[in-house]
Amino acid sequence: MNLEFTDYLQRLVESAEIVIDRPKGSTHPRFPGKDYPVDYGYLDGTTSIDSGGVDIWVGSSRLGKVVGVLCTVDLYKRDTELKILFDCTDHEIQLILGFVNSNDMRAIYIKF
């Protein structure tokens, strides 16, 4: 694990406002009946490959810590992204992986 990389991600999260635009239990806009298992949003004032803010999953541990990332491939959007996992428990990460690894998207989890 590259500690400098994880430290930079932590600093990025700490220096930005987390905007939750898809709260836990809300329905995915493209897939009716598919509900978000954990709060999902973006870091305001940042930019990702899709020109939106850097995506972030926010769990319930309340430790204030980046615990890993998801590297995703989305065949529908035809892009790849890095999604931050913040304050996620092991159980929440498994729920997120089940949510993401479906339809036209696949992800790998890198644990810190």
C-alpha positions in Angstrom: 0.0 0.0 0.0 1.3 3.4 -0.9 0.8 5.5 2.2 1.5 8.8 0.4 -1.4 8.0 -2.0 -3.8 7.2 0.8 -2.7 10.3 2.7 -3.4 12.4 -0.4 -6.9 10.9 -0.8 -7.6 11.6 2.9 -6.4 15.2 2.5 -8.6 15.6 -0.6 -11.7 14.4 1.3 -10.9 16.6 4.3 -10.5 19.7 2.1 -13.8 19.3 0.3 -17.4 19.4 1.2 -19.1 16.0 0.8 -22.3 16.3 -1.1 -24.7 13.3 -0.7 -26.9 13.4 -3.8 -28.0 9.8 -3.6 -28.8 9.0 0.1 -29.0 5.4 1.4 -32.3 3.9 0.2 -32.8 6.2 -2.8 -33.4 4.7 -6.2 -30.8 4.6 -9.0 -31.9 7.0 -11.8 -31.2 4.5 -14.6 -32.2 1.3 -12.9 -35.7 1.5 -11.2 -35.9 -0.8 -8.2 -32.2 -0.6 -7.5 -31.6 1.2 -4.2 -28.4 2.7 -2.9 -27.2 0.6 0.1 -25.0 3.4 1.5 -24.9 7.2 1.1 -23.3 8.1 -2.3 -22.2 11.5 -3.6 -19.2 13.6 -4.6 -16.6 15.9 -3.4 -17.6 19.5 -4.2 -15.0 21.5 -6.0 -13.3 18.4 -7.5 -13.2 16.9 -10.9 -13.3 13.3 -12.0 -13.0 11.6 -15.4 -16.7 12.2 -16.1 -16.3 16.0 -15.5 -18.3 15.7 -12.3 -17.0 15.7 -8.8 -14.9 12.9 -7.4 -17.4 10.1 -6.4 -17.5 9.0 -2.7 -19.4 6.4 -0.8 -19.9 7.4 2.9 -20.5 4.7 5.4 -21.5 4.7 9.1 -18.2 4.1 11.0 -17.8 7.8 11.8 -14.0 7.4 12.0 -13.4 10.2 9.4 -11.2 7.9 7.4 -10.7 6.8 3.7 -10.8 3.0 3.9 -10.2 2.2 0.2 -11.3 2.9 -3.3 -13.2 1.2 -6.1 -11.8 1.2 -9.6 -14.8 0.9 -12.0 -15.4 0.2 -15.6 -18.8 1.3 -16.9 -19.7 0.0 -20.3 -22.9 2.1 -20.5 -21.1 5.4 -19.9 -17.9 4.0 -21.6 -15.6 5.3 -18.8 -13.5 4.3 -15.9 -13.5 6.0 -12.5 -12.0 5.9 -9.0 -14.6 6.0 -6.3 -13.6 6.8 -2.7 -14.8 4.6 0.2 -15.1 6.8 3.3 -16.1 5.6 6.8 -17.4 2.3 5.3 -17.6 -0.8 7.4 -16.6 -4.2 5.9 -20.3 -5.1 5.6 -21.1 -1.8 3.9 -18.3 -2.4 1.4 -19.7 -5.8 0.5 -23.1 -4.2 -0.1 -21.5 -1.5 -2.3 -19.7 -4.2 -4.3 -23.0 -6.0 -4.8 -24.6 -2.8 -6.0 -21.8 -1.7 -8.3 -20.9 -5.1 -9.8 -24.1 -5.4 -11.8 -25.7 -4.4 -15.1 -23.0 -2.7 -17.3 -20.5 -1.9 -14.5 -17.7 -3.8 -12.8 -15.4 -2.7 -10.0 -12.4 -3.9 -8.0 -11.9 -2.9 -4.4 -8.5 -1.7 -3.1 -8.4 -1.8 0.7 -6.2 0.6 2.7 
